[in-house]
Amino acid sequence: MLTLLGFGMIATFLVLIMLKKMSPIAALVLIPALFCVFVGKGAHLGDYVIKGVGSLAPTAAMLMFAIIYFGVMIDVGLFDPIVRGILRFCKADPMRVVVGTALLAAVVSLDGDGSTTFMITVSAMYPLYKRLGMSLVVMTGVAATANGVMNTLPWGGPTARAATALKLDASDIFVPMIPALAVGLVAVLVLSYVLGLRERKRVGHLSLDAVLAPEPETVLVGAGGSGEAPRAASGGAGAAAGAGAPEDDDFQGLDAARETLRPGLYWFNALLTVALLTSMIMEWLPIPVLFLIGAALALTVNFPRVADQKARIAAHADNVVNVSGMVFAAAVFTGVLNGTGMVRHMADWLVGVVPDSMGSQMGLVTGLLSLPLTYFMSNDGFYFGVLPVLAEAGAAHGVSPLEIARASLAGQALHMSSPLVPAVYVLVGMAKVEFGDHTRFTVKWAALTCLVVLASGILFGIV
């Protein structure tokens, strides 16, 4: 019964948000609360929620101050050269823009933190997508999938969890997987190329000068919550008729005249950001503490006047409230899933349906199961709760724990778009894309990328 209710709760949530019958925050709170009552554990709902909130509070704190930090860096112009460099590389060609998005997300993912990756990627690419009238769900989908492949780095989380759960060395898991992961990254670039060609056909190809030049008379057509970016009416091939003025922040990444620019502090801000990312990788302090300190330093040095600091915080308050609120709402969902035992029963059922005849193929089974399981539950739940069971079943049929651990990484490209991953709310929030639109667009491509990684692992004899 708990198994059915667990799958039913997740399915209900996904259907309602994809059909836009409920907002993600409302769905994350009300649906698990309702199912908790169905299970007969309504009296314990408060305990489950408090425990869930406690486990995600550091993540919420990190996201709050990370948004403020990177928001300030955008305001002062740290990423402007990156945007202009990408513009010149892409030559205002939608195909190159999408490929550039994948490359940027993959490179920035080397820091091992999805939230940071999405903040930097969206900050750099959002103005370009808006100016060219490209689909914003293409940006979020490509960025999430590229980050998912790179999320398998030993310091990214999943590999470390697998190593800890099975008492293995992380390098023994990761290093042999590099060829398969490289193929997965190539698959993301190929996907980006194909999606880029589709975008080129849809919006046309503006000249670089037209994109770089400010256009006060630009007219935008809003696309509502569909996830499709507005088109700029500039008279080029990508123009579209319509009415309404652009929002002030639409092109701020390219506005060379905004008052918040601090060109004299450029190298301070660059060094501060490098120091922050280095500290994260080296784990000198907890990530929430690093961003808290970083945000305080960035505000104080760039905006010495208290009134200016308040203005900058207020300017990014919407993102802070939306993302942190989403994280705490997700705490209700995960709290009920874990507290009622739904996750455990779902995992046991999925493992139990594997026939004995597949015992010698537990590597393949683990890889396939990693797709739905890492999507429907947290990495902690999968790697610490399910993976040891799969490894034990594999060992009984002569399959080594290393092979099981490597196969378990295959589902990460899909995992990064899971509604239980806080970073994805940073991505869709900053990109102004509805989560349901992102899900509908991304899941199929991310799942395909996962299968490419798994197939490559089998082909190379890694799995």
C-alpha positions as CSV (number, residue, x, y, z in Angstrom):
1,M,0.0,0.0,0.0
2,L,2.8,2.4,0.9
3,T,4.5,1.6,-2.4
4,L,1.3,2.5,-4.4
5,L,0.7,5.6,-2.4
6,G,4.3,6.7,-2.9
7,F,4.2,6.4,-6.6
8,G,0.7,7.9,-6.6
9,M,1.9,11.0,-4.7
10,I,4.8,11.6,-7.0
11,A,2.6,11.0,-10.1
12,T,-0.1,13.4,-8.8
13,F,2.5,16.1,-8.1
14,L,4.1,15.8,-11.6
15,V,0.8,15.8,-13.4
16,L,-0.6,18.8,-11.6
17,I,2.5,21.0,-12.1
18,M,2.9,20.0,-15.8
19,L,-0.7,20.7,-16.5
20,K,-0.3,24.0,-14.4
21,K,-3.2,23.2,-12.2
22,M,-1.1,24.1,-9.1
23,S,2.1,26.0,-8.5
24,P,5.1,24.0,-7.6
25,I,5.2,25.4,-4.0
26,A,1.6,24.6,-3.4
27,A,1.9,21.2,-4.9
28,L,5.0,20.4,-2.9
29,V,3.2,21.2,0.3
30,L,-0.5,20.2,-0.1
31,I,-0.1,16.9,-2.0
32,P,2.2,15.2,0.5
33,A,0.1,16.6,3.4
34,L,-2.9,15.0,1.8
35,F,-1.2,11.6,1.2
36,C,0.2,11.7,4.7
37,V,-3.4,11.7,5.9
38,F,-4.3,8.8,3.5
39,V,-1.4,6.7,5.0
40,G,-2.9,7.3,8.4
41,K,0.1,9.3,9.6
42,G,-1.5,12.7,9.7
43,A,-0.8,13.1,13.4
44,H,3.0,12.9,12.6
45,L,2.9,15.4,9.7
46,G,4.5,18.1,11.9
47,D,7.4,15.9,12.9
48,Y,8.0,14.8,9.3
49,V,8.0,18.4,8.0
50,I,10.2,19.8,10.8
51,K,12.7,17.0,10.1
52,G,12.6,17.7,6.4
53,V,13.0,21.4,6.9
54,G,15.9,20.8,9.3
55,S,17.7,18.7,6.7
56,L,17.3,21.2,3.9
57,A,17.8,24.4,5.9
58,P,21.5,24.6,5.1
59,T,20.7,24.3,1.4
60,A,18.1,27.0,1.6
61,A,20.6,29.3,3.4
62,M,23.2,28.6,0.8
63,L,20.9,29.4,-2.0
64,M,19.6,32.6,-0.4
65,F,23.1,34.1,-0.1
66,A,24.4,32.6,-3.3
67,I,21.6,34.3,-5.2
68,I,22.5,37.6,-3.5
69,Y,26.2,37.1,-4.2
70,F,25.9,36.3,-7.9
71,G,23.1,38.9,-8.3
72,V,25.6,41.5,-7.1
73,M,28.3,40.2,-9.4
74,I,25.8,40.5,-12.3
75,D,25.0,44.1,-11.2
76,V,28.6,45.2,-11.0
77,G,29.4,43.7,-14.4
78,L,31.6,40.7,-13.5
79,F,30.0,38.5,-16.2
80,D,29.7,41.2,-18.9
81,P,32.9,40.2,-20.7
82,I,31.8,36.6,-20.6
83,V,28.5,37.5,-22.2
84,R,30.2,39.6,-24.9
85,G,32.8,36.8,-25.5
86,I,30.1,34.2,-25.9
87,L,28.2,36.6,-28.2
88,R,31.3,36.9,-30.5
89,F,31.9,33.2,-30.4
90,C,28.2,32.5,-31.2
91,K,28.0,35.2,-33.8
92,A,24.4,35.7,-32.9
93,D,23.7,32.2,-34.4
94,P,21.0,30.3,-32.3
95,M,22.8,27.0,-33.1
96,R,26.1,28.3,-31.6
97,V,24.3,29.9,-28.7
98,V,22.8,26.6,-27.6
99,V,26.1,24.7,-28.0
100,G,27.8,27.6,-26.1
101,T,25.2,27.1,-23.3
102,A,26.1,23.4,-23.0
103,L,29.9,24.2,-23.1
104,L,29.6,27.0,-20.5
105,A,27.4,24.8,-18.2
106,A,29.9,21.9,-18.5
107,V,32.9,24.1,-17.7
108,V,31.3,25.9,-14.8
109,S,30.2,22.5,-13.4
110,L,33.8,21.7,-12.5
111,D,33.1,23.5,-9.2
112,G,30.8,20.6,-8.3
113,D,27.9,22.7,-7.3
114,G,24.7,22.8,-9.4
115,S,23.3,26.0,-8.0
116,T,26.5,27.9,-8.8
117,T,26.6,26.4,-12.3
118,F,23.0,27.5,-13.1
119,M,23.5,31.0,-11.7
120,I,26.6,31.7,-13.8
121,T,25.2,30.0,-16.9
122,V,21.8,31.8,-16.8
123,S,23.5,35.1,-15.9
124,A,25.7,34.9,-18.9
125,M,23.2,33.5,-21.4
126,Y,19.8,34.9,-20.5
127,P,20.3,38.3,-22.1
128,L,21.4,36.6,-25.3
129,Y,18.4,34.2,-25.4
130,K,16.1,37.2,-24.8
131,R,17.6,39.4,-27.5
132,L,17.5,36.6,-30.1
133,G,14.0,35.5,-29.1
134,M,15.1,32.0,-28.4
135,S,13.2,29.4,-26.3
136,L,14.3,29.7,-22.6
137,V,13.4,26.0,-22.0
138,V,16.1,25.1,-24.5
139,M,18.6,27.0,-22.2
140,T,17.4,25.4,-19.0
141,G,17.2,21.9,-20.6
142,V,20.6,22.0,-22.1
143,A,22.2,23.5,-18.9
144,A,20.6,20.9,-16.6
145,T,21.5,17.9,-18.8
146,A,25.1,19.1,-19.2
147,N,25.4,19.7,-15.5
148,G,23.9,16.3,-14.8
149,V,26.7,14.6,-16.7
150,M,29.4,16.6,-15.0
151,N,27.7,16.1,-11.6
152,T,29.4,12.7,-11.5
153,L,32.8,14.3,-10.6
154,P,34.1,12.9,-7.3
155,W,33.5,16.2,-5.5
156,G,30.1,16.6,-7.1
157,G,28.2,14.3,-4.7
158,P,26.9,11.1,-6.3
159,T,30.3,9.5,-6.7
160,A,31.3,10.3,-3.1
161,R,27.9,9.0,-1.9
162,A,28.4,5.7,-3.8
163,A,31.9,5.3,-2.5
164,T,30.8,5.9,1.1
165,A,27.8,3.7,0.9
166,L,29.8,0.7,-0.6
167,K,33.0,1.5,1.2
168,L,35.0,2.0,-2.0
169,D,37.5,4.5,-3.2
170,A,35.9,7.3,-5.2
171,S,38.7,7.4,-7.8
172,D,38.2,3.6,-8.4
173,I,34.6,4.4,-9.3
174,F,35.1,7.6,-11.3
175,V,38.3,7.2,-13.3
176,P,37.1,4.1,-15.3
177,M,33.8,5.9,-16.0
178,I,35.5,8.8,-17.7
179,P,35.2,7.4,-21.3
180,A,31.5,6.7,-20.8
181,L,30.9,10.1,-19.3
182,A,32.9,11.8,-22.1
183,V,30.5,10.1,-24.6
184,G,27.6,11.4,-22.5
185,L,29.0,14.9,-22.8
186,V,29.4,14.6,-26.5
187,A,25.8,13.4,-26.7
188,V,24.8,16.6,-24.9
189,L,26.8,18.7,-27.4
190,V,25.1,16.8,-30.3
191,L,21.7,17.4,-28.7
192,S,22.6,21.1,-28.3
193,Y,23.6,21.2,-32.0
194,V,20.3,19.7,-33.1
195,L,18.2,21.9,-30.8
196,G,20.2,24.9,-32.0
197,L,19.5,24.1,-35.6
198,R,15.8,24.0,-34.7
199,E,16.0,27.3,-32.9
200,R,17.9,28.8,-35.9
201,K,15.1,27.8,-38.2
202,R,12.5,29.1,-35.8
203,V,13.9,32.6,-35.0
204,G,16.2,33.3,-37.9
205,H,19.8,34.7,-37.6
206,L,20.3,38.3,-36.5
207,S,23.6,40.1,-37.2
208,L,26.1,40.4,-34.3
209,D,25.9,44.2,-34.5
210,A,22.1,44.0,-34.1
211,V,22.4,41.9,-31.0
212,L,25.1,44.0,-29.3
213,A,23.6,47.4,-30.1
214,P,21.1,48.7,-27.6
215,E,17.7,49.2,-29.0
216,P,15.4,51.4,-26.9
217,E,12.5,50.9,-29.3
218,T,12.7,47.1,-29.1
219,V,9.2,45.6,-28.8
220,L,8.7,42.3,-27.1
221,V,5.9,39.9,-27.2
222,G,5.4,38.0,-24.0
223,A,4.9,34.2,-24.1
224,G,3.2,33.8,-20.8
225,G,4.2,30.7,-18.9
226,S,5.0,28.5,-21.9
227,G,8.7,28.8,-21.4
228,E,9.1,30.3,-24.8
229,A,11.1,33.4,-24.9
230,P,9.7,36.6,-26.4
231,R,11.0,37.7,-29.8
232,A,12.6,41.0,-30.4
233,A,11.1,43.1,-33.1
234,S,14.3,44.5,-34.6
235,G,13.4,44.1,-38.3
236,G,15.6,41.1,-38.7
237,A,14.6,37.5,-39.5
238,G,13.8,36.9,-35.8
239,A,11.4,39.8,-35.5
240,A,7.8,39.5,-34.4
241,A,5.1,42.1,-34.2
242,G,3.6,42.9,-30.9
243,A,3.2,45.4,-28.1
244,G,4.7,46.1,-24.7
245,A,7.9,47.5,-23.4
246,P,10.8,45.2,-22.4
247,E,11.5,44.8,-18.7
248,D,14.4,46.8,-17.3
249,D,16.4,43.7,-16.5
250,D,15.9,41.9,-19.8
251,F,19.2,43.1,-21.3
252,Q,21.1,44.1,-18.1
253,G,23.9,41.7,-18.9
254,L,24.7,43.8,-22.0
255,D,23.7,47.3,-20.7
256,A,27.0,49.2,-20.5
257,A,25.4,52.2,-18.9
258,R,23.7,50.8,-15.8
259,E,24.5,52.6,-12.6
260,T,25.5,49.5,-10.7
261,L,28.6,48.9,-12.8
262,R,31.9,48.9,-10.8
263,P,34.7,48.7,-13.4
264,G,37.3,49.9,-10.9
265,L,36.5,46.8,-8.7
266,Y,36.4,44.3,-11.5
267,W,39.6,42.4,-10.5
268,F,38.6,42.5,-6.8
269,N,35.2,40.9,-7.7
270,A,36.9,38.4,-10.0
271,L,39.4,37.3,-7.3
272,L,36.7,37.2,-4.7
273,T,34.7,34.8,-6.9
274,V,37.7,32.6,-7.7
275,A,38.6,32.5,-4.0
276,L,35.0,31.6,-3.2
277,L,34.8,28.8,-5.7
278,T,38.3,27.5,-4.7
279,S,37.1,27.4,-1.0
280,M,34.1,25.4,-2.1
281,I,36.2,22.8,-3.9
282,M,38.7,22.6,-1.1
283,E,35.9,22.5,1.5
284,W,37.6,25.0,3.8
285,L,34.2,26.0,5.2
286,P,30.7,24.8,4.7
287,I,29.2,26.2,1.5
288,P,26.4,28.2,3.2
289,V,29.0,29.9,5.4
290,L,31.2,30.7,2.3
291,F,28.3,32.3,0.5
292,L,27.2,34.2,3.5
293,I,30.7,35.7,3.9
294,G,31.0,36.3,0.2
295,A,27.7,38.1,-0.1
296,A,28.5,40.3,2.9
297,L,32.0,41.2,1.4
298,A,30.5,41.8,-2.1
299,L,27.8,44.1,-0.8
300,T,30.1,46.0,1.5
301,V,33.0,46.7,-0.9
302,N,30.9,47.3,-4.1
303,F,28.2,49.4,-2.3
304,P,29.5,51.1,0.8
305,R,26.3,53.0,1.4
306,V,23.8,51.1,3.4
307,A,20.9,52.4,1.2
308,D,22.6,51.0,-1.9
309,Q,23.1,47.6,-0.1
310,K,19.4,47.5,0.7
311,A,18.5,48.4,-2.8
312,R,20.7,45.5,-4.2
313,I,19.1,43.0,-1.8
314,A,15.7,44.2,-2.7
315,A,16.4,43.9,-6.4
316,H,17.1,40.2,-5.9
317,A,14.5,39.6,-3.3
318,D,12.0,37.9,-5.7
319,N,14.6,35.2,-6.6
320,V,15.6,34.7,-3.0
321,V,12.0,34.3,-1.8
322,N,11.0,32.0,-4.7
323,V,13.9,29.7,-4.5
324,S,14.2,29.4,-0.7
325,G,10.4,29.0,-0.5
326,M,10.6,26.2,-3.0
327,V,13.3,24.5,-1.0
328,F,11.3,24.6,2.2
329,A,8.2,23.4,0.3
330,A,10.3,20.5,-1.0
331,A,11.2,19.7,2.6
332,V,7.5,18.8,3.2
333,F,7.6,16.5,0.2
334,T,10.8,14.7,1.1
335,G,9.8,14.7,4.8
336,V,6.6,12.8,4.1
337,L,8.2,10.4,1.6
338,N,10.9,9.5,4.1
339,G,8.9,9.7,7.3
340,T,6.0,7.5,6.2
341,G,8.4,4.9,4.8
342,M,7.2,5.4,1.2
343,V,10.7,5.7,-0.2
344,R,11.9,2.5,1.4
345,H,8.9,0.5,0.3
346,M,9.2,1.9,-3.3
347,A,12.8,1.0,-3.4
348,D,12.2,-2.5,-2.0
349,W,9.5,-3.1,-4.6
350,L,11.6,-2.0,-7.5
351,V,14.5,-4.2,-6.4
352,G,12.1,-7.1,-5.7
353,V,10.7,-7.1,-9.3
354,V,14.1,-7.8,-10.7
355,P,13.9,-11.5,-11.7
356,D,16.6,-13.9,-10.6
357,S,17.6,-14.6,-14.2
358,M,18.8,-11.0,-14.4
359,G,21.1,-11.5,-11.4
360,S,24.3,-11.6,-13.5
361,Q,23.2,-8.4,-15.2
362,M,22.8,-6.4,-12.0
363,G,25.1,-3.7,-13.5
364,L,22.7,-3.1,-16.3
365,V,19.7,-3.3,-13.9
366,T,21.3,-0.8,-11.6
367,G,22.0,1.6,-14.4
368,L,18.4,1.4,-15.6
369,L,16.9,1.7,-12.1
370,S,19.1,4.8,-11.5
371,L,17.0,6.8,-13.9
372,P,13.6,6.6,-12.2
373,L,15.0,6.2,-8.7
374,T,17.3,9.2,-8.7
375,Y,14.5,11.2,-10.3
376,F,11.9,10.2,-7.7
377,M,14.1,10.4,-4.6
378,S,17.1,12.3,-3.4
379,N,20.7,11.1,-4.1
380,D,21.0,10.4,-0.4
381,G,18.0,8.2,-0.5
382,F,19.2,6.3,-3.5
383,Y,22.9,5.9,-2.7
384,F,22.5,5.2,1.0
385,G,19.2,3.3,0.9
386,V,18.9,1.5,-2.4
387,L,22.4,1.1,-3.7
388,P,23.6,-1.2,-0.9
389,V,20.7,-3.5,-1.6
390,L,21.5,-3.6,-5.3
391,A,25.2,-4.2,-4.5
392,E,24.3,-7.1,-2.2
393,A,22.1,-8.6,-4.9
394,G,24.8,-8.2,-7.4
395,A,27.5,-9.8,-5.2
396,A,25.3,-12.9,-4.8
397,H,25.6,-13.3,-8.6
398,G,29.3,-12.5,-8.9
399,V,28.9,-8.8,-9.9
400,S,31.5,-6.6,-8.1
401,P,30.4,-3.6,-6.0
402,L,32.6,-1.4,-8.2
403,E,30.5,-2.3,-11.3
404,I,27.3,-1.5,-9.4
405,A,28.7,1.8,-8.2
406,R,29.7,2.9,-11.7
407,A,26.4,1.9,-13.2
408,S,24.6,3.9,-10.5
409,L,26.0,7.1,-11.9
410,A,24.2,6.7,-15.2
411,G,21.0,8.5,-14.1
412,Q,22.5,11.8,-13.0
413,A,21.7,13.7,-16.2
414,L,18.0,13.1,-15.4
415,H,18.4,13.5,-11.7
416,M,19.4,17.2,-12.1
417,S,15.9,18.0,-13.3
418,S,14.2,16.2,-10.5
419,P,11.6,18.2,-8.5
420,L,13.6,17.1,-5.4
421,V,16.8,18.9,-6.5
422,P,16.9,22.4,-5.0
423,A,19.3,23.6,-7.7
424,V,16.8,23.1,-10.5
425,Y,14.6,25.8,-8.9
426,V,17.5,28.2,-9.1
427,L,17.7,27.4,-12.8
428,V,14.1,27.8,-13.7
429,G,13.6,30.8,-11.3
430,M,16.4,32.8,-12.8
431,A,15.5,31.9,-16.3
432,K,11.8,32.8,-15.7
433,V,10.7,29.4,-16.9
434,E,7.8,27.4,-15.5
435,F,9.0,24.2,-13.8
436,G,6.3,22.2,-15.6
437,D,7.5,23.5,-19.0
438,H,11.1,22.6,-18.1
439,T,10.1,19.1,-17.1
440,R,8.1,18.4,-20.2
441,F,10.9,19.6,-22.4
442,T,13.9,18.2,-20.6
443,V,13.0,14.7,-19.2
444,K,13.1,12.9,-22.6
445,W,16.4,14.4,-23.6
446,A,18.0,13.8,-20.2
447,A,16.8,10.2,-20.1
448,L,18.2,9.7,-23.6
449,T,21.6,11.1,-22.4
450,C,21.5,8.7,-19.4
451,L,20.9,5.7,-21.7
452,V,23.9,6.9,-23.9
453,V,26.1,6.9,-20.8
454,L,25.0,3.5,-19.7
455,A,25.3,2.0,-23.2
456,S,28.8,3.5,-23.5
457,G,29.7,2.0,-20.1
458,I,28.6,-1.4,-21.3
459,L,30.4,-1.0,-24.6
460,F,33.7,-0.1,-23.0
461,G,33.4,-3.0,-20.5
462,I,33.0,-0.6,-17.5
463,V,29.6,-1.9,-16.6
